[in-house]
Amino acid sequence: MNSPVLSQDTWTLAGRTFTSRLLVGTGKYADNQQAKAAIDESAAEIVTVAVRRIDFGAKQTVLDALDRQRHTLLPNTAGCYTAEDAIRYARLAREAGMGDLIKLEVIGDQKTLFPDNQATLEAAKVLIAEGFVVLPYVTDDPVLCKKLEEMGCAAVMPLGAPIGSGLGIRNPYNLQIILEQAQIPVLVDAGVGTASDAALAMELGCTAVLMNTAIASAQDPLRMARAMRLGVQAGRDAYLAGRIPRKLYASASSPITGMLG
């Protein structure tokens, strides 16, 4: 029997199959050339772009950094503070030919950038009814994530920590509850700071991890993109392998039981 590590380990989102479990953003890079190089180094197949920050009248935009044959575009509603704004920008993305897939963000507080959960629910209901494939960015609230799944969201994207904070996974226990009850992909979004954070999210059993600042704002974005790719792979392999139980006391690595005298 083949080990799952040796076979192709894919995941599915809204009927589409992906191999990479690292999703990346396009903001904060020095230029489009650096963004493209980092995205290539990450091996990400899904790339998110903030609709509000695209100047559709410009000769060159961040979209030019993407290979639309290789990358699935995930437009997002970053920077929206009301359900109405988020719905408007989702519609704009679709009208601009960016597809029906949408990462739904409705921010509730300018200082913490925590999502407005109630407004997110309201916007998700409208967008799902209009045929969008909705991936909501939310707090790590198991009740909320279950409601969004039952509403028809294609995945849930609970935060690991505040956007851009680099604090890593602050509440693994809430994530475990979300994972236990979810029948749709669970993608950790926001707060990852380094490769070990990404690995931990994957070791918990998360489907994938999305990040931007941790790569784009690193001293060496390309090297960090590579580190994140490897961290996600290592965490996934560790999850599939099954870690040993935690024990209070030692257990000999080379037991003498059964040895010949």
C-alpha positions, 0 to 999 in steps of 0.5 A: 500500500502506498504511503499518502506522502508518496502519492499525490496529495491534492485538495479541492476547492469548489470543484477545482483540484490543487496541489499547493497548500500555500496561497499568497498575496500580491501586496507590499512588494517592492515592484511587480517583478519581485512579486512575480519572483516570490510567487514563483518561488512559493509554488502557490497555485492560488494568488489573492489580489485586493480589488480596491487596490487595482487601477484598472485604467493603468498600463500595468497592474499587479495582475501583470505579475501573474501567469493566468495559465498557472495561477487561479486568481482569488480577488479579495475585498480587503479594505472594505468596512461594510457589507455593502462595500464588500458586495460592491467590490466583489461584483466589480471583480466579476465584471472585470473578468476576475471570476466568481471566486471571492475572498470576502473581507469586511473589517470591523476595526481600523486598529486591530483589523479584526473582521466584522463577523456580522457584516461578513455573514450578511455579505456572504448571504448576498454573494452566495445568492448571486452565484459567487464562490465565497471564502470568508475571512473571519475570527477563529470562532467555531460557531461562526465558521459553522454558520458560514459553512451551513450558509454555503461558503466554499471554505472558511478562513479563520485568522491565526493572529491579526493581519500583518502581526506575524504573531503566528497561531495564537489559539490552536485550540479554537482551530482544532474545534473548527477543523473537527466540525468542518466539512469544507476546507479550512484555510488559516489566513493572517498572522503567520510570521515565519515558516514554523507558524505555517508548519504548525497550522498544517500540523493541526490539520488545516487544509492550507495557509494564506499569507502576504506580509510574512513573505513580502515584508521579509528582508529576503522575500524570495528566500522567505517564499521558499521557506514558507513553501517548505514549511507548509510541505513539512507540516502537511507531511507531519500531519499525515505521518501522525505524531507520537503521543505527548508523554510526561515521562521518558520512553526509551528509544532503544528498549531492552525488552525482548533482547537476547541476554 
